[in-house]
Amino acid sequence: MADEQVLNTQKWLNKTYGSISTFDKCPENGKTGWPTIYSLIEGLQIELGVEHDEISPNFGDKTTQLYDEKATPKLINGYKGNLVYLIQGAFWCKGITPGGFDGEYSDYTRKAVLELQGDAGFDPDGTLNAMWAKALFDMSAFVLVPGGDKKVRELQQKLNKKYHSYFGILPCDGIYQRDTNTALIYALQSAEGMKVGEANGVYGPGTTEKTPTLKEGDTGDFVEILQDALYVNGFDPKTDHINEFDASVSGAVLKFKQFMAITPANSIADLSVMKGLLSSAGDTKRSASGADTATQLSQAQIQTLVQNGIHTVGRYLTGSVGTGDNKRDKFLTFEELQNLFSAGLSVFPIYQDGGWDQSYFTSSQGSSDAQVAGKTATDLSIPVGTLIYFAVDVDIQDGDIDATVIPYFESVSDGLKGFGYQVGIYGTRNICQRVMDKGFATLAFVSDMSTGYSGNLGFRMPSNWAFDQFNELSIGSGEGALDIDKVALSSRDIGFTGFADDKIQKARKKLIPLGELMPILKTPILGTVSFDQEKMISVPPYNIYVQLKESADINPDKGDNVIQISNGKISSDLTKALTKFYGIIVLPLELKELRFKLYEDIASKIQMGSIKVIAAKRHEEPDVGVQITYKYCPTDGTKVALEWQVQIYLRRDTVISTQPKDVDAYNTLLKLSQGVDGAAAGLNLIRGLEAFSGMSLQQSEVICTAITAGGIIAVFGAAMLLVAAV
């Protein structure tokens, strides 16, 4: 929505300075934005006497000096002039009312200054010197913005008040960002004894050398900085004791170390903790058992990896590195894989045949890359279900991600499904999280080594990180010498340790689409099954047991607890039963449509076969679960059917310990999974099917929201129980 006073400001700027050829006119649309701020800065420079051919949209050192010399002394009640118009216009753009737009400095103007200073965390004095003018002539927000965190804003205000002499005025919008990250490093450098001019806001060798080791019982500024750094990284110490390293801080430190795979996993805040909280690479001298390299590895180089404690290595599927005489192949070979497996190493594949500049990332390029990566992985007999990490090796700004990286990965995700592989992403913290939030990548290989990238500064480590690249170095000697990047491992992805069995490959390819439809069953669960070997996978709050079998009975199963599928469609009898059922219970239309679509989509993936639903009980599980057997009948003339059996058990104890507010909703879901004696034929089938889909759709947007809110699922379950009793 246009703002009248902002529009007045824009018109005044263009009218007053528009005839100057070097002045950048602003749009006259009533909307605050950088073009208007730039025009205000250039107008200010003109009023301060800067030569017209030297003006620029930057409030730099010269503007700062001239402002304090020529402007600050004039700003008293009654002063009139263009300088005041500019100040009033900047306040209107900031969303603070200066009383009018009349070019006169008044009590209203001073009140606006007091408001700005208070919002920034200061004890206001009403003096608009250059430090405050620089904050005013800027797009920085000083009030809590949508998505902002009140405690982060309070931290930003505190940093401003205590350390502004180091860095000026920090935005106070509640968003943890680059400026907040840098300010925390300045605070650490100040605590280490660095003076203004010596400290630089970069976690370099000097800061590293002076970083203390903190433990429970310690107090002081270092502890307060640790508490703040833990909070902005998502590890709230939840303590009321500022400056005190108490048991709550110890717990937060331990959780951070465990999350970042820092060893030893204890509650001591050493360099690996403090630097890990404030710099994406963290302590680059810490140990790691992973690496990535663009070198085609010889047996001697593989032994170097083993001798250096590396057991997981990232390798490129295609391409070359270097130019001219230094150009060499980097692509993974079958022989290299054999040698790696023989040495006991696992491998995670990386795809990068570009991705060094922003223009590379288009939807069409994503489709092309998915085909190349998928075919190459298949030709190398890489097991289906393996994650392939597609690289974004450039610092794309946050505002440009939606138009570049997102459509690229959407196409990669669509294109790779047919090969049965999963999509991983390599890039900055922000890029990785943004793509995973969209559902176009499963896990992240984070380029934390690029500490200066905007996508790493002020961004938390993605919750679903698999690999953390944090340092580059050379290891080995002679024929065993090679360059590697050190990579920390989270154990979310262990790579692959052998070639695919062709029969298993084909079977898993059929199962992959089920994981796409029901996120909780997504590979790597599908990627770990083998014939006649049951696997248990914990996906809190569920325990899931999966087993893959072959059957000589090539016909769909029959019975009241069976859904038959033919030509990609569920039987008409079940369709009628579901229609009748959904006509009885009261549910949001969105949930009804979601359920119907799920069953239709599953049928389209199986094509010919059946789904058998029964209650399940195991001695190691305290409650009844649901078992579903997906049967794929052959349509190609072969004489063997494929059966995939899945048992899912809700762990109520896990819910109580981790999600106590959701216990009622989960209790209802648990009841729903149990059959009712004497129920009408087919009703227990629907109950079991609905309970299973409610659990397996846990990570989808609608169901996840419903379960965590404890609302819709509870109503849904109650309605189910009511129908069963009729």
C-alpha positions in Angstrom: 0.0 0.0 0.0 1.3 3.4 -0.9 2.1 5.9 1.9 1.2 9.5 1.2 4.1 11.0 3.1 6.6 8.6 1.4 5.1 9.7 -2.0 5.5 13.4 -1.0 9.1 12.7 -0.1 9.8 11.0 -3.5 8.2 13.8 -5.4 10.2 16.4 -3.4 13.4 14.6 -4.0 13.0 14.4 -7.8 11.8 18.0 -8.0 14.6 19.3 -5.8 17.5 17.4 -7.2 16.3 15.8 -10.5 18.0 18.4 -12.6 21.4 17.3 -11.4 22.7 14.7 -13.9 24.5 12.5 -11.4 21.5 12.3 -9.0 19.6 9.0 -9.1 15.9 9.7 -9.2 13.5 7.5 -7.2 10.2 6.0 -8.3 7.2 8.0 -7.2 5.1 5.1 -5.9 4.7 5.8 -2.2 6.6 2.7 -1.3 9.7 2.7 0.8 12.7 0.9 -0.8 16.4 1.2 -1.5 16.0 3.5 -4.6 14.3 6.1 -2.3 16.9 5.6 0.4 19.7 6.1 -2.2 18.1 9.3 -3.4 17.9 10.6 0.2 21.6 9.8 0.7 22.6 11.6 -2.5 20.4 14.5 -1.6 22.0 14.7 1.8 25.5 14.7 0.2 24.5 17.5 -2.1 23.3 19.6 0.9 26.6 18.8 2.7 28.6 20.3 -0.2 29.8 17.1 -1.9 30.7 17.8 -5.6 27.9 16.6 -7.9 30.2 14.3 -9.8 31.2 12.7 -6.5 27.8 11.9 -5.0 27.0 8.2 -4.5 24.3 6.1 -2.8 26.6 5.3 0.1 26.7 6.8 3.6 30.5 6.4 3.9 33.3 8.0 5.9 33.3 11.3 4.0 29.5 11.7 4.4 29.9 10.9 8.1 32.6 13.5 8.6 30.7 16.3 6.7 27.4 15.5 8.5 28.9 16.0 11.9 30.7 19.1 10.8 27.9 20.8 8.9 24.6 19.2 9.9 24.6 18.1 13.6 25.2 21.6 15.0 22.3 23.0 13.0 19.6 20.6 14.2 17.8 22.6 16.9 14.2 23.7 17.1 13.3 26.2 14.5 16.0 25.4 12.0 14.6 25.2 8.5 16.0 23.9 5.2 16.4 21.1 2.8 18.5 19.2 5.3 15.4 18.9 7.5 13.2 17.8 4.5 15.7 15.0 4.0 15.6 14.0 7.6 11.8 14.1 7.8 11.6 12.1 4.6 14.0 9.4 6.0 11.8 9.1 9.1 8.7 8.7 7.0 10.5 5.9 5.1 11.5 4.4 8.4 7.9 4.3 9.6 8.5 6.8 12.3 6.3 10.0 12.4 8.4 13.3 12.4 5.2 15.3 12.6 5.1 16.6 9.1 7.0 17.2 5.9 7.6 20.9 6.1 11.4 21.4 6.3 11.3 22.7 9.9 13.1 21.0 12.8 10.7 20.9 15.7 9.8 19.0 18.9 8.1 16.5 16.6 11.3 15.9 14.8 13.2 15.5 18.1 10.5 13.0 19.3 11.2 10.9 16.2 14.9 10.9 17.0 14.1 9.8 20.6 11.9 7.0 19.2 14.6 5.8 16.9 17.2 5.8 19.6 14.9 3.9 22.0 14.0 1.3 19.4 17.7 0.7 18.9 18.2 0.0 22.6 19.7 3.3 23.8 18.9 5.7 26.5 17.7 8.4 24.1 19.3 11.9 24.1 17.6 13.3 21.0 20.9 14.2 19.2 20.8 13.2 15.6 24.6 12.9 15.0 26.2 11.1 12.0 26.0 7.7 13.8 22.2 8.0 14.0 21.8 9.6 10.6 23.6 6.6 9.1 21.1 4.3 10.8 18.2 6.6 9.7 19.2 6.8 6.0 19.1 3.1 5.6 16.5 0.3 5.2 17.4 -1.3 8.5 14.3 -1.9 10.8 14.3 -1.1 14.5 11.0 -2.7 15.4 10.1 -6.4 15.5 9.2 -7.5 12.0 7.0 -10.5 11.0 9.0 -13.6 11.6 11.2 -11.8 14.1 12.1 -13.1 17.6 11.6 -10.8 20.6 14.6 -12.2 22.4 16.8 -11.7 19.3 15.6 -8.1 19.1 16.5 -7.6 22.8 20.0 -9.1 22.0 20.4 -6.7 19.1 19.4 -3.8 21.3 21.9 -4.9 24.0 24.7 -5.3 21.5 24.0 -1.8 20.2 24.1 -0.2 23.6 27.3 -2.0 24.7 29.4 -2.2 21.6 28.1 0.5 19.1 31.5 2.1 19.2 32.8 -0.9 17.3 30.3 -1.3 14.6 27.7 1.6 14.6 24.0 0.9 14.9 22.7 -2.6 14.4 19.2 -3.4 13.0 16.8 -4.4 15.8 14.2 -6.4 13.9 14.4 -9.7 15.7 15.9 -11.5 12.7 19.3 -13.2 13.3 21.3 -12.1 10.3 24.8 -11.2 9.1 25.0 -7.9 11.2 24.0 -9.7 14.4 26.5 -12.4 13.8 29.3 -9.9 13.2 28.3 -7.9 16.2 28.6 -11.0 18.4 32.1 -11.5 17.1 32.9 -7.8 17.9 31.5 -8.5 21.4 33.8 -11.5 21.8 36.8 -9.5 20.5 36.0 -6.7 23.0 35.9 -9.2 25.8 39.3 -10.5 24.6 40.6 -7.0 25.1 40.7 -5.8 21.5 40.2 -2.0 21.1 38.1 -0.1 18.6 40.1 -0.1 15.4 41.8 -3.4 16.3 38.7 -5.5 16.4 37.3 -6.3 12.9 34.3 -8.6 13.4 36.0 -11.5 11.7 36.8 -14.7 13.6 40.4 -14.8 12.5 43.7 -16.1 14.1 43.9 -13.4 16.8 40.4 -14.0 18.0 40.9 -17.8 17.8 44.0 -17.6 19.9 42.3 -15.6 22.6 39.1 -17.6 22.8 38.7 -19.0 26.3 37.5 -22.5 27.3 34.4 -22.1 29.5 32.8 -24.6 31.8 30.0 -24.9 34.4 30.5 -22.4 37.2 32.2 -19.7 35.1 30.8 -16.2 35.0 31.4 -13.0 33.1 31.1 -11.4 29.6 32.4 -14.5 27.8 29.6 -16.6 29.3 27.0 -14.0 28.3 28.3 -14.1 24.7 28.1 -17.9 24.8 24.5 -17.8 26.0 23.5 -15.3 23.3 25.3 -17.3 20.6 23.6 -20.5 21.7 20.2 -18.9 21.5 20.6 -17.4 18.0 21.7 -20.8 16.8 18.6 -22.5 18.1 20.0 -23.9 21.4 18.2 -21.8 24.0 20.0 -22.2 27.3 16.7 -21.3 29.1 18.4 -19.8 32.0 17.6 -16.7 34.0 21.2 -16.4 35.2 22.8 -13.9 32.7 26.6 -14.2 32.7 26.5 -17.5 34.6 27.5 -20.9 33.2 24.9 -23.0 35.0 23.4 -26.5 34.3 21.0 -25.1 31.7 23.9 -23.7 29.7 25.8 -27.0 30.1 22.9 -28.8 28.6 22.6 -26.4 25.6 26.4 -26.7 24.9 26.1 -30.5 24.9 23.2 -30.5 22.5 25.0 -28.1 20.2 28.1 -30.4 20.2 25.9 -33.5 19.5 24.1 -31.7 16.7 27.3 -30.5 15.0 29.0 -33.9 15.6 31.8 -32.2 17.6 33.9 -34.5 19.8 34.2 -35.0 22.6 30.5 -34.6 23.1 30.5 -33.0 26.5 29.3 -29.7 28.1 32.6 -27.8 27.9 32.5 -24.8 25.7 35.9 -24.9 24.1 37.1 -23.3 20.8 35.1 -25.8 18.8 31.9 -24.5 20.5 32.4 -20.7 20.5 33.9 -20.6 17.0 31.3 -23.1 15.8 28.5 -20.8 17.0 29.9 -17.6 15.5 31.7 -18.9 12.3 30.3 -21.4 9.8 33.5 -23.3 9.5 34.1 -23.5 13.3 37.4 -24.8 14.5 39.0 -25.9 11.3 41.6 -28.0 13.2 38.9 -30.3 14.7 39.0 -33.9 13.6 36.7 -35.3 10.9 36.1 -38.8 9.4 34.8 -37.5 6.1 36.3 -35.8 3.1 35.5 -34.8 -0.5 37.9 -34.6 -3.3 38.0 -33.9 -7.1 40.9 -36.4 -7.4 40.4 -39.7 -9.2 41.8 -41.8 -6.3 44.6 -44.3 -6.8 45.1 -47.1 -4.3 47.9 -45.2 -2.7 45.7 -42.2 -2.2 42.9 -44.3 -0.8 45.4 -45.7 1.7 46.3 -42.1 2.6 42.6 -41.5 3.4 42.5 -44.6 5.6 45.6 -43.6 7.4 44.1 -40.2 8.2 41.0 -41.7 9.7 38.7 -41.0 6.7 36.0 -43.6 6.2 33.5 -41.7 4.1 34.5 -39.8 0.9 32.5 -37.6 -1.5 33.3 -38.0 -5.2 32.1 -36.4 -8.3 29.9 -38.3 -10.8 31.1 -36.4 -13.9 33.3 -33.7 -15.3 36.8 -32.3 -14.9 38.7 -29.6 -13.0 41.3 -27.1 -14.0 42.1 -25.5 -17.3 44.7 -25.8 -20.1 47.6 -28.0 -19.1 46.2 -28.3 -15.6 42.9 -29.8 -16.7 42.2 -33.3 -15.3 39.2 -35.6 -15.0 37.4 -35.7 -11.7 34.7 -38.2 -12.5 34.2 -41.4 -10.4 35.1 -44.7 -12.1 34.0 -48.2 -11.5 37.5 -49.3 -10.7 37.9 -46.5 -8.2 34.7 -47.6 -6.5 35.9 -51.2 -6.3 39.2 -50.0 -4.6 37.3 -47.8 -2.2 34.9 -50.6 -1.2 37.9 -53.0 -0.8 39.5 -50.5 1.6 36.3 -50.3 3.7 35.3 -46.8 2.7 31.8 -45.5 1.9 31.1 -43.0 -0.9 28.6 -40.2 -1.3 28.1 -38.9 -4.9 28.3 -35.2 -5.9 27.0 -33.8 -9.2 28.7 -30.5 -10.4 29.2 -29.8 -14.1 28.6 -26.1 -13.6 26.9 -24.1 -10.8 29.7 -21.5 -10.3 27.5 -18.6 -11.3 23.9 -17.7 -10.7 22.7 -17.8 -14.3 23.4 -21.6 -14.4 20.4 -22.3 -12.2 17.3 -22.7 -14.4 14.5 -25.2 -14.6 15.7 -26.6 -17.9 19.2 -27.0 -16.6 17.8 -28.9 -13.6 16.0 -31.3 -15.8 19.2 -31.9 -17.9 21.4 -32.4 -14.8 18.9 -34.8 -13.3 19.1 -37.0 -16.4 22.9 -36.9 -16.6 23.3 -37.6 -12.9 20.7 -40.4 -12.8 22.1 -42.2 -15.9 25.7 -41.9 -14.6 24.7 -43.3 -11.2 22.8 -46.1 -12.8 25.8 -46.9 -15.1 28.1 -47.1 -12.0 25.6 -49.5 -10.3 25.1 -47.0 -7.4 22.2 -48.4 -5.3 18.8 -46.9 -5.7 17.9 -44.7 -2.7 21.3 -43.2 -2.6 21.4 -39.4 -2.3 23.2 -37.4 -5.0 24.3 -34.0 -3.9 23.8 -31.3 -6.6 26.1 -28.4 -6.1 25.3 -24.7 -5.8 28.9 -23.4 -5.6 28.1 -19.7 -5.6 26.9 -17.2 -3.0 23.4 -16.5 -4.3 21.7 -13.7 -2.3 18.5 -14.6 -0.4 16.3 -12.5 -2.6 17.5 -14.3 -5.8 17.0 -17.9 -4.6 13.3 -18.2 -5.5 13.9 -17.4 -9.2 17.1 -19.5 -9.6 17.9 -22.3 -7.3 14.3 -23.2 -6.4 13.1 -23.9 -10.0 16.4 -25.7 -10.7 16.0 -28.1 -7.8 12.3 -28.6 -8.5 13.3 -29.9 -11.9 16.1 -32.0 -10.4 13.7 -33.5 -8.0 11.2 -34.4 -10.7 13.8 -35.7 -13.1 15.7 -37.9 -10.6 12.6 -39.8 -9.3 12.5 -42.0 -12.3 16.0 -43.3 -11.5 15.2 -44.0 -7.9 17.8 -41.7 -6.4 17.2 -39.1 -3.8 18.2 -35.4 -4.1 20.7 -33.8 -1.8 22.0 -30.3 -2.0 25.5 -28.8 -1.7 25.6 -25.1 -0.9 25.5 -22.4 1.8 23.4 -22.8 4.9 20.6 -20.5 3.6 20.4 -22.1 0.2 20.4 -25.6 1.6 17.6 -24.8 4.1 15.5 -22.9 1.5 15.6 -25.8 -0.9 14.9 -28.4 1.8 12.0 -26.3 3.1 10.4 -26.6 -0.4 10.8 -30.3 -0.3 13.1 -30.5 -3.3 16.1 -32.0 -1.4 16.2 -34.4 1.5 19.6 -33.7 3.1 22.3 -31.1 2.9 26.0 -31.1 2.2 26.9 -27.7 3.7 29.7 -25.5 2.3 30.6 -24.1 5.7 34.2 -23.6 4.6 33.0 -20.4 2.7 32.8 -18.4 5.9 32.4 -15.0 4.2 29.4 -16.1 2.1 26.3 -14.2 2.9 24.4 -17.5 2.9 26.5 -18.7 5.8 26.8 -15.5 7.9 23.9 -15.2 10.3 22.2 -18.5 9.3 21.8 -21.5 11.5 23.1 -24.9 10.4 20.3 -26.7 8.5 18.6 -29.2 10.8 18.9 -31.9 8.1 22.6 -31.6 7.4 24.4 -34.8 6.4 27.9 -33.5 5.6 29.7 -30.3 6.8 32.6 -29.2 4.7 34.8 -27.0 6.9 38.5 -27.0 5.8 40.7 -27.7 2.8 44.2 -29.2 3.1 46.7 -31.5 1.5 47.5 -34.9 3.0 49.9 -37.7 2.3 53.1 -37.7 0.3 54.6 -39.1 -2.8 52.1 -41.2 -4.8 49.6 -41.0 -1.9 49.5 -37.2 -1.8 46.2 -35.5 -2.5 44.1 -32.4 -1.8 40.8 -32.9 0.2 38.1 -30.9 2.0 37.6 -32.0 5.5 34.0 -33.1 6.1 32.1 -33.7 9.4 29.6 -36.5 9.3 26.1 -36.3 11.0 25.3 -40.0 10.3 22.1 -39.0 8.5 23.6 -40.3 5.3 26.3 -42.9 5.4 26.8 -43.1 1.7 26.9 -46.4 -0.1 29.4 -49.2 0.5 28.8 -51.6 -2.5 27.4 -52.0 -5.9 23.7 -52.5 -6.4 22.2 -55.9 -6.8 20.2 -55.7 -10.1 17.2 -57.5 -8.6 17.2 -55.3 -5.5 17.6 -52.3 -7.8 14.5 -53.1 -9.7 12.5 -53.8 -6.5 13.6 -50.6 -4.8 12.7 -48.6 -7.9 9.1 -49.8 -7.4 9.1 -48.8 -3.7 10.7 -45.3 -4.1 7.4 -43.7 -5.2 5.7 -44.8 -2.0 8.2 -42.9 0.0 7.5 -39.8 -2.1 3.8 -40.2 -1.3 4.3 -40.9 2.4 7.3 -39.0 3.7 7.9 -41.0 6.8 8.6 -44.0 4.7 10.9 -42.1 2.4 14.3 -43.5 1.6 16.8 -44.1 3.2 14.3 -46.6 4.7 13.6 -47.9 1.2 17.3 -47.8 0.4 18.3 -50.1 3.3 15.9 -53.1 2.8 17.0 -56.3 1.2 15.1 -59.5 0.5 14.0 -61.5 3.5 15.7 -59.3 6.0 13.7 -57.2 8.4 14.9 -53.8 9.3 13.8 -51.6 12.2 14.1 -47.8 11.7 13.3 -45.3 14.4 11.5 -42.2 13.1 10.3 -40.6 16.4 7.7 -40.9 17.6 7.4 -44.1 15.5 9.3 -47.4 15.2 9.0 -48.8 11.7 9.8 -52.4 10.6 10.2 -53.1 6.9 10.7 -56.4 5.0 10.9 -57.1 1.3 9.9 -60.5 0.0 9.3 -62.3 -3.3 6.2 -64.5 -3.7 5.3 -67.2 -6.1 1.6 -66.3 -5.7 1.3 -63.7 -8.5 -2.4 -62.9 -7.9 -3.7 -60.0 -5.7 -4.6 -61.0 -2.1 -8.2 -61.3 -1.2 -10.3 -60.7 2.0 -12.1 -58.1 4.0 -8.8 -56.6 5.0 -7.5 -56.3 1.5 -7.7 -53.5 -1.1 -7.4 -54.9 -4.6 -5.8 -52.8 -7.3 -6.2 -53.3 -11.1 -5.0 -51.1 -13.9 -3.8 -48.5 -11.4 -7.1 -48.0 -9.6 -8.5 -49.2 -6.3 -11.6 -51.5 -6.4 -15.0 -49.9 -6.8 -16.2 -51.5 -3.6 -13.6 -49.7 -1.5 -14.3 -46.4 -3.4 -18.0 -46.7 -2.4 -17.1 -47.6 1.2 -14.7 -44.6 1.5 -17.3 -42.3 -0.1 -19.9 -43.5 2.4 -17.5 -43.2 5.3 -16.5 -39.7 4.4 -20.1 -38.8 4.0 -20.8 -39.7 7.6 -17.9 -38.1 9.5 -17.3 -34.4 9.7 -13.9 -33.5 8.5 -12.3 -30.6 6.7 -12.7 -31.0 3.0 -8.9 -30.7 2.6 -8.3 -33.8 4.7 -10.9 -35.8 2.8 -9.5 -34.9 -0.5 -6.0 -35.6 0.7 -6.9 -39.1 1.8 -8.7 -40.0 -1.5 -5.8 -38.6 -3.5 -3.3 -40.7 -1.4 -5.1 -44.0 -2.1 -5.5 -43.1 -5.8 -1.8 -42.2 -6.1 -0.7 -45.4 -4.3 -2.9 -47.5 -6.7 -1.4 -45.7 -9.7 2.1 -46.6 -8.5 1.3 -50.3 -7.8 -0.8 -50.7 -11.0 -1.6 -54.4 -10.4 -1.7 -55.9 -6.9 -3.2 -55.4 -3.5 -2.8 -53.7 -0.1 -3.4 -55.8 3.0 -4.1 -54.0 6.3 -4.1 -55.7 9.7 -3.3 -54.9 13.3 0.2 -55.8 14.4 1.7 -56.8 17.7 5.4 -57.4 18.7 6.7 -58.4 22.1 9.2 -55.5 22.0 6.5 -52.9 21.3 4.2 -51.9 24.2 1.2 -51.0 21.9 -0.6 -52.3 18.9 0.6 -51.2 15.6 -0.6 -51.3 12.0 0.8 -53.6 9.3 0.4 -53.0 5.6 1.6 -55.3 2.9 2.0 -53.7 -0.5 1.9 -56.4 -3.2 3.1 -55.8 -6.7 1.8 -58.4 -9.2 3.8 -58.9 -12.3 2.6 -57.3 -15.5 5.5 -58.3 -17.7 5.0 -62.1 -17.8 7.4 -63.0 -15.0 6.3 -65.5 -12.3 7.2 -63.6 -9.2 5.3 -61.0 -7.2 7.0 -58.4 -4.9 5.7 -57.9 -1.4 6.8 -55.0 0.9 5.6 -55.4 4.5 5.6 -52.3 6.7 4.7 -52.3 10.4 4.4 -48.9 12.1 4.2 -48.5 15.9 3.5 -45.3 17.8 5.9 -44.8 20.7 3.7 -43.1 23.3 6.6 -42.9 25.7 8.5 -40.8 23.1 5.5 -38.5 22.7 5.2 -38.0 26.5 8.9 -37.1 26.8 9.3 -34.9 23.7 5.8 -33.7 22.8 3.7 -33.8 26.0 1.2 -31.3 24.8 0.3 -33.6 21.9 -0.4 -36.7 24.0 -4.2 -36.6 23.5 -3.9 -36.4 19.8 -1.5 -39.3 19.6 -3.6 -41.3 22.0 -6.6 -41.0 19.6 -4.4 -42.0 16.7 -3.2 -45.0 18.7 -6.8 -46.1 19.4 -7.6 -45.7 15.8 -5.0 -48.3 14.8 -6.7 -51.0 16.8 -9.6 -53.0 15.3 -13.0 -53.2 16.8 -14.6 -56.6 17.4 -17.9 -57.1 15.6 -17.4 -54.1 13.4 -19.0 -54.1 9.9 -17.0 -55.8 7.2 -14.4 -53.4 5.8 -14.6 -50.9 8.7 -11.6 -52.2 10.4 -9.8 -52.1 7.1 -10.7 -48.4 6.8 -9.6 -47.7 10.4 -6.3 -49.4 9.9 -5.7 -47.7 6.6 -6.6 -44.3 8.0 -4.4 -44.8 11.1 -1.5 -45.9 8.9 -1.9 -43.0 6.4 -2.2 -40.6 9.3 1.2 -41.8 10.7 3.0 -42.1 7.4 1.8 -38.7 6.2 3.2 -37.2 9.4 5.7 -35.0 7.5 3.3 -33.7 4.9 2.2 -30.1 5.6 -1.5 -30.8 6.4 -1.0 -33.8 8.6 2.1 -32.5 10.3 0.3 -29.3 11.3 -2.7 -31.3 12.5 -0.7 -33.7 14.6 1.6 -31.1 16.2 -1.4 -28.9 16.9 -3.2 -31.8 18.5 -6.5 -30.6 16.9 -7.7 -32.1 13.7 -6.2 -35.5 14.2 -7.9 -35.8 17.6 -11.3 -34.8 16.0 -10.6 -37.1 13.1 -9.9 -40.0 15.5 -12.9 -39.3 17.6 -15.1 -39.3 14.6 -13.6 -42.6 13.5 -14.3 -44.2 16.9 -17.9 -42.9 16.8 -18.6 -44.5 13.4 -17.1 -47.8 14.6 -19.5 -47.9 17.5 -22.6 -47.4 15.3 
